[in-house]
Amino acid sequence: MRRLLPLTLILLGGCATSSDVQKLQSQITELQDQLAQVKRTAAGKEEVQNVNQRIADQTQQLLKSNATLIAKVDQIEERASNTQGTIEQTNYRLDQMAQQLTQSQHDIEDLKAAVARATAPAAAAASTTTPQPLMTEVNVPAPAPSNENPMEVYQAAYRDYQRGNYDLALAGFHDFLARYPESELAANAEYWIGESLYSGKKYSEAIDQFNRVVNKYPKSDKAPGALLKKGYAYLAMNDRPRAIVQFQYVVHEYPNSRESSLAKDRLRQLGIDTK
């Protein structure tokens, strides 16, 4: 508006010339250019605002997508963790089953050996008996059957354990040891008391019982199994360091045993090098 002031004065004065008209046209053209520049600038600002808005919208969308992606990754990691936990639990149960199978096989061998030793004297006596002269038949009452049968007492307790009746198994094995403390199957009975306690989730008591087996029968084939099961009990109690030491001890002391193989498997699952 300041540029229009001379033009106004000229017009009011009534003495406009061709030079004045040219100046006027020049000023109008300049104003038009300035107006066009202002419009372009306004349009540019609006375009910048639009671009900024689009960037903001895309940023927001990206953030939402990123949040969704993170949630999906978390879900995948959780599923992977659950799967790993399931695998470890399965391996743990397999280890237990394998160890119990090994102990059962040892137990069967012990039973067979005990039966063979029990029947050997009777068979030898029968083979050396000399023929007796024919005598008049006399009806002699048969002796009353004895209730003191160690094998039956032991097998009854063992069947209770196999059926999952751990309290009955404990009572049966304790009864066997009370009645036959010097039996060849005493070490086995002591071991299965520990197994019954372990299966009943009485891990601390089970560890004490397995220690009893090792201390009382160090040469028994139940000793490596008792040491291995101590490791399992420590794991069940979340005492990982003691479990690792126990498994390493089994590997070191009984390197060629089935229990050593199971201990190595468990150590590898715990991330411990067994070389």
FENRACOR-V51726 format. One record per residue. N is the residue number from 1. RES is the residue in one small letter. PSI is psi in degrees with one decimal (999 if undefined). OMEGA is omega in radians with two decimals (* if undefined). Layout:
BEGIN
n=N res=RES psi=PSI omega=OMEGA
n=N res=RES psi=PSI omega=OMEGA
END
This chain:
BEGIN
n=1 res=m psi=-26.5 omega=3.13
n=2 res=r psi=-33.2 omega=-3.12
n=3 res=r psi=-21.2 omega=-3.11
n=4 res=l psi=-10.9 omega=-3.06
n=5 res=l psi=-46.4 omega=3.11
n=6 res=p psi=-37.3 omega=-3.14
n=7 res=l psi=-40.3 omega=-3.14
n=8 res=t psi=-42.2 omega=3.14
n=9 res=l psi=-40.6 omega=3.14
n=10 res=i psi=-46.7 omega=-3.10
n=11 res=l psi=-42.0 omega=-3.13
n=12 res=l psi=-30.8 omega=-3.14
n=13 res=g psi=-16.1 omega=3.07
n=14 res=g psi=19.2 omega=-3.10
n=15 res=c psi=48.8 omega=-3.13
n=16 res=a psi=137.3 omega=3.11
n=17 res=t psi=174.3 omega=3.11
n=18 res=s psi=-32.7 omega=3.11
n=19 res=s psi=-37.1 omega=3.11
n=20 res=d psi=-39.0 omega=3.13
n=21 res=v psi=-43.1 omega=3.14
n=22 res=q psi=-41.2 omega=3.10
n=23 res=k psi=-40.6 omega=3.13
n=24 res=l psi=-47.1 omega=3.13
n=25 res=q psi=-39.4 omega=3.13
n=26 res=s psi=-40.9 omega=3.13
n=27 res=q psi=-38.8 omega=3.12
n=28 res=i psi=-44.7 omega=3.14
n=29 res=t psi=-41.3 omega=-3.14
n=30 res=e psi=-40.9 omega=3.11
n=31 res=l psi=-40.5 omega=3.11
n=32 res=q psi=-41.3 omega=3.10
n=33 res=d psi=-42.9 omega=3.12
n=34 res=q psi=-39.8 omega=3.12
n=35 res=l psi=-43.0 omega=3.12
n=36 res=a psi=-38.6 omega=3.13
n=37 res=q psi=-41.2 omega=3.11
n=38 res=v psi=-42.7 omega=3.14
n=39 res=k psi=-41.6 omega=3.13
n=40 res=r psi=-40.9 omega=3.12
n=41 res=t psi=-43.1 omega=3.12
n=42 res=a psi=-42.8 omega=3.12
n=43 res=a psi=-38.8 omega=3.12
n=44 res=g psi=-42.5 omega=3.11
n=45 res=k psi=-43.3 omega=3.13
n=46 res=e psi=-40.2 omega=3.14
n=47 res=e psi=-41.2 omega=3.10
n=48 res=v psi=-42.5 omega=3.11
n=49 res=q psi=-40.1 omega=3.11
n=50 res=n psi=-43.4 omega=3.12
n=51 res=v psi=-44.2 omega=3.12
n=52 res=n psi=-39.6 omega=3.13
n=53 res=q psi=-42.5 omega=3.11
n=54 res=r psi=-39.3 omega=3.10
n=55 res=i psi=-42.5 omega=3.12
n=56 res=a psi=-43.1 omega=3.13
n=57 res=d psi=-44.5 omega=-3.12
n=58 res=q psi=-36.3 omega=3.09
n=59 res=t psi=-43.4 omega=3.12
n=60 res=q psi=-42.9 omega=3.13
n=61 res=q psi=-39.7 omega=3.12
n=62 res=l psi=-40.3 omega=3.11
n=63 res=l psi=-42.0 omega=3.10
n=64 res=k psi=-43.6 omega=3.13
n=65 res=s psi=-39.8 omega=3.13
n=66 res=n psi=-41.2 omega=3.11
n=67 res=a psi=-41.3 omega=3.11
n=68 res=t psi=-41.6 omega=3.14
n=69 res=l psi=-43.2 omega=3.13
n=70 res=i psi=-41.4 omega=3.12
n=71 res=a psi=-41.9 omega=3.13
n=72 res=k psi=-40.6 omega=3.10
n=73 res=v psi=-42.4 omega=3.10
n=74 res=d psi=-41.6 omega=3.12
n=75 res=q psi=-42.7 omega=3.13
n=76 res=i psi=-43.4 omega=3.13
n=77 res=e psi=-38.4 omega=3.12
n=78 res=e psi=-43.6 omega=3.11
n=79 res=r psi=-39.6 omega=3.12
n=80 res=a psi=-40.6 omega=3.12
n=81 res=s psi=-43.4 omega=3.12
n=82 res=n psi=-39.6 omega=3.12
n=83 res=t psi=-42.5 omega=3.12
n=84 res=q psi=-41.2 omega=3.10
n=85 res=g psi=-40.3 omega=3.11
n=86 res=t psi=-41.2 omega=3.13
n=87 res=i psi=-43.5 omega=-3.13
n=88 res=e psi=-41.0 omega=3.10
n=89 res=q psi=-40.7 omega=3.12
n=90 res=t psi=-44.8 omega=3.11
n=91 res=n psi=-39.0 omega=3.13
n=92 res=y psi=-45.2 omega=3.13
n=93 res=r psi=-38.2 omega=3.10
n=94 res=l psi=-40.7 omega=3.09
n=95 res=d psi=-44.2 omega=3.14
n=96 res=q psi=-45.0 omega=-3.13
n=97 res=m psi=-41.4 omega=3.13
n=98 res=a psi=-40.9 omega=3.14
n=99 res=q psi=-39.5 omega=3.10
n=100 res=q psi=-36.5 omega=3.09
n=101 res=l psi=-43.2 omega=3.11
n=102 res=t psi=-44.6 omega=3.14
n=103 res=q psi=-36.7 omega=3.10
n=104 res=s psi=-40.0 omega=3.10
n=105 res=q psi=-42.5 omega=3.07
n=106 res=h psi=-40.9 omega=-3.10
n=107 res=d psi=-41.9 omega=3.11
n=108 res=i psi=-42.4 omega=3.11
n=109 res=e psi=-41.1 omega=3.11
n=110 res=d psi=-41.4 omega=3.13
n=111 res=l psi=-44.2 omega=3.12
n=112 res=k psi=-42.6 omega=3.13
n=113 res=a psi=-40.3 omega=3.13
n=114 res=a psi=-41.1 omega=3.11
n=115 res=v psi=-42.8 omega=-3.14
n=116 res=a psi=-42.3 omega=3.14
n=117 res=r psi=-33.3 omega=-3.14
n=118 res=a psi=-33.8 omega=-3.09
n=119 res=t psi=-16.5 omega=-3.10
n=120 res=a psi=-47.0 omega=-3.14
n=121 res=p psi=-38.6 omega=-3.13
n=122 res=a psi=-40.1 omega=3.13
n=123 res=a psi=-39.2 omega=3.13
n=124 res=a psi=-40.5 omega=3.13
n=125 res=a psi=-38.0 omega=3.14
n=126 res=a psi=-35.0 omega=-3.10
n=127 res=s psi=-21.1 omega=-3.11
n=128 res=t psi=0.4 omega=-3.13
n=129 res=t psi=128.7 omega=3.12
n=130 res=t psi=147.4 omega=3.13
n=131 res=p psi=140.0 omega=3.13
n=132 res=q psi=148.5 omega=3.09
n=133 res=p psi=148.4 omega=-3.12
n=134 res=l psi=129.9 omega=-3.12
n=135 res=m psi=164.4 omega=3.12
n=136 res=t psi=132.1 omega=-3.11
n=137 res=e psi=130.9 omega=3.12
n=138 res=v psi=130.2 omega=3.11
n=139 res=n psi=107.6 omega=3.11
n=140 res=v psi=126.3 omega=-3.13
n=141 res=p psi=138.4 omega=3.13
n=142 res=a psi=146.6 omega=3.13
n=143 res=p psi=145.3 omega=3.13
n=144 res=a psi=138.6 omega=3.14
n=145 res=p psi=138.6 omega=-3.12
n=146 res=s psi=138.4 omega=3.08
n=147 res=n psi=-8.3 omega=-3.10
n=148 res=e psi=77.7 omega=3.13
n=149 res=n psi=100.1 omega=-3.07
n=150 res=p psi=-39.8 omega=-3.08
n=151 res=m psi=-40.3 omega=-3.13
n=152 res=e psi=-40.9 omega=3.12
n=153 res=v psi=-44.4 omega=-3.14
n=154 res=y psi=-48.5 omega=-3.09
n=155 res=q psi=-34.4 omega=3.10
n=156 res=a psi=-42.9 omega=3.11
n=157 res=a psi=-39.0 omega=-3.12
n=158 res=y psi=-37.6 omega=3.09
n=159 res=r psi=-38.7 omega=3.09
n=160 res=d psi=-39.9 omega=3.11
n=161 res=y psi=-45.4 omega=-3.11
n=162 res=q psi=-30.0 omega=-3.14
n=163 res=r psi=-3.6 omega=-3.13
n=164 res=g psi=9.8 omega=3.10
n=165 res=n psi=73.9 omega=-2.95
n=166 res=y psi=-35.3 omega=3.11
n=167 res=d psi=-41.8 omega=3.10
n=168 res=l psi=-38.4 omega=3.11
n=169 res=a psi=-43.8 omega=3.10
n=170 res=l psi=-47.2 omega=3.14
n=171 res=a psi=-41.1 omega=-3.11
n=172 res=g psi=-44.5 omega=-3.13
n=173 res=f psi=-36.5 omega=3.07
n=174 res=h psi=-40.8 omega=3.10
n=175 res=d psi=-41.1 omega=3.12
n=176 res=f psi=-46.0 omega=-3.12
n=177 res=l psi=-33.7 omega=3.12
n=178 res=a psi=-35.2 omega=-3.08
n=179 res=r psi=-29.5 omega=-3.07
n=180 res=y psi=63.7 omega=-3.07
n=181 res=p psi=-23.5 omega=-3.12
n=182 res=e psi=9.7 omega=-3.10
n=183 res=s psi=152.4 omega=3.07
n=184 res=e psi=-18.9 omega=-3.13
n=185 res=l psi=10.5 omega=-3.11
n=186 res=a psi=-42.6 omega=3.13
n=187 res=a psi=-39.9 omega=3.11
n=188 res=n psi=-44.0 omega=-3.13
n=189 res=a psi=-41.8 omega=3.11
n=190 res=e psi=-41.5 omega=-3.13
n=191 res=y psi=-45.6 omega=-3.07
n=192 res=w psi=-19.6 omega=2.96
n=193 res=i psi=-43.8 omega=3.08
n=194 res=g psi=-41.8 omega=3.12
n=195 res=e psi=-39.8 omega=3.14
n=196 res=s psi=-40.7 omega=3.09
n=197 res=l psi=-43.5 omega=3.14
n=198 res=y psi=-46.7 omega=-3.13
n=199 res=s psi=-27.1 omega=3.06
n=200 res=g psi=9.5 omega=3.10
n=201 res=k psi=26.6 omega=3.03
n=202 res=k psi=71.0 omega=-2.91
n=203 res=y psi=-40.9 omega=-3.14
n=204 res=s psi=-43.6 omega=3.11
n=205 res=e psi=-36.7 omega=3.13
n=206 res=a psi=-42.2 omega=3.12
n=207 res=i psi=-43.2 omega=3.10
n=208 res=d psi=-40.2 omega=-3.13
n=209 res=q psi=-40.2 omega=3.10
n=210 res=f psi=-34.4 omega=3.03
n=211 res=n psi=-37.9 omega=3.11
n=212 res=r psi=-41.8 omega=3.13
n=213 res=v psi=-47.5 omega=-3.10
n=214 res=v psi=-42.5 omega=-3.10
n=215 res=n psi=-36.3 omega=-3.07
n=216 res=k psi=-31.4 omega=-3.10
n=217 res=y psi=65.0 omega=-3.06
n=218 res=p psi=-24.6 omega=-3.13
n=219 res=k psi=-2.1 omega=-3.11
n=220 res=s psi=151.9 omega=3.07
n=221 res=d psi=-3.2 omega=3.06
n=222 res=k psi=-13.8 omega=-3.09
n=223 res=a psi=-50.0 omega=3.13
n=224 res=p psi=-35.9 omega=3.10
n=225 res=g psi=-38.1 omega=3.12
n=226 res=a psi=-41.0 omega=3.12
n=227 res=l psi=-41.9 omega=3.12
n=228 res=l psi=-42.8 omega=-3.09
n=229 res=k psi=-26.7 omega=3.02
n=230 res=k psi=-41.6 omega=3.10
n=231 res=g psi=-43.2 omega=3.10
n=232 res=y psi=-40.7 omega=-3.12
n=233 res=a psi=-40.3 omega=3.10
n=234 res=y psi=-39.7 omega=3.08
n=235 res=l psi=-42.4 omega=-3.14
n=236 res=a psi=-26.1 omega=3.12
n=237 res=m psi=8.8 omega=-3.14
n=238 res=n psi=27.9 omega=3.08
n=239 res=d psi=76.0 omega=-3.04
n=240 res=r psi=-44.6 omega=-3.13
n=241 res=p psi=-46.1 omega=-3.14
n=242 res=r psi=-35.7 omega=3.11
n=243 res=a psi=-44.4 omega=-3.14
n=244 res=i psi=-45.5 omega=3.12
n=245 res=v psi=-40.8 omega=-3.11
n=246 res=q psi=-44.7 omega=3.13
n=247 res=f psi=-40.7 omega=3.12
n=248 res=q psi=-35.0 omega=3.11
n=249 res=y psi=-41.3 omega=3.11
n=250 res=v psi=-45.1 omega=-3.14
n=251 res=v psi=-40.3 omega=-3.09
n=252 res=h psi=-42.5 omega=-3.03
n=253 res=e psi=-28.4 omega=-3.09
n=254 res=y psi=62.9 omega=-2.98
n=255 res=p psi=-25.9 omega=-3.07
n=256 res=n psi=9.9 omega=-3.07
n=257 res=s psi=162.0 omega=3.04
n=258 res=r psi=-35.9 omega=3.13
n=259 res=e psi=-34.1 omega=3.09
n=260 res=s psi=-42.0 omega=3.11
n=261 res=s psi=-42.1 omega=3.13
n=262 res=l psi=-37.9 omega=3.12
n=263 res=a psi=-39.7 omega=3.10
n=264 res=k psi=-42.2 omega=3.11
n=265 res=d psi=-44.5 omega=-3.12
n=266 res=r psi=-39.1 omega=3.11
n=267 res=l psi=-40.3 omega=3.11
n=268 res=r psi=-39.5 omega=3.11
n=269 res=q psi=-26.0 omega=3.10
n=270 res=l psi=1.9 omega=3.11
n=271 res=g psi=23.0 omega=-3.11
n=272 res=i psi=129.3 omega=3.11
n=273 res=d psi=130.1 omega=-3.10
n=274 res=t psi=11.3 omega=-3.14
n=275 res=k psi=999 omega=*
END
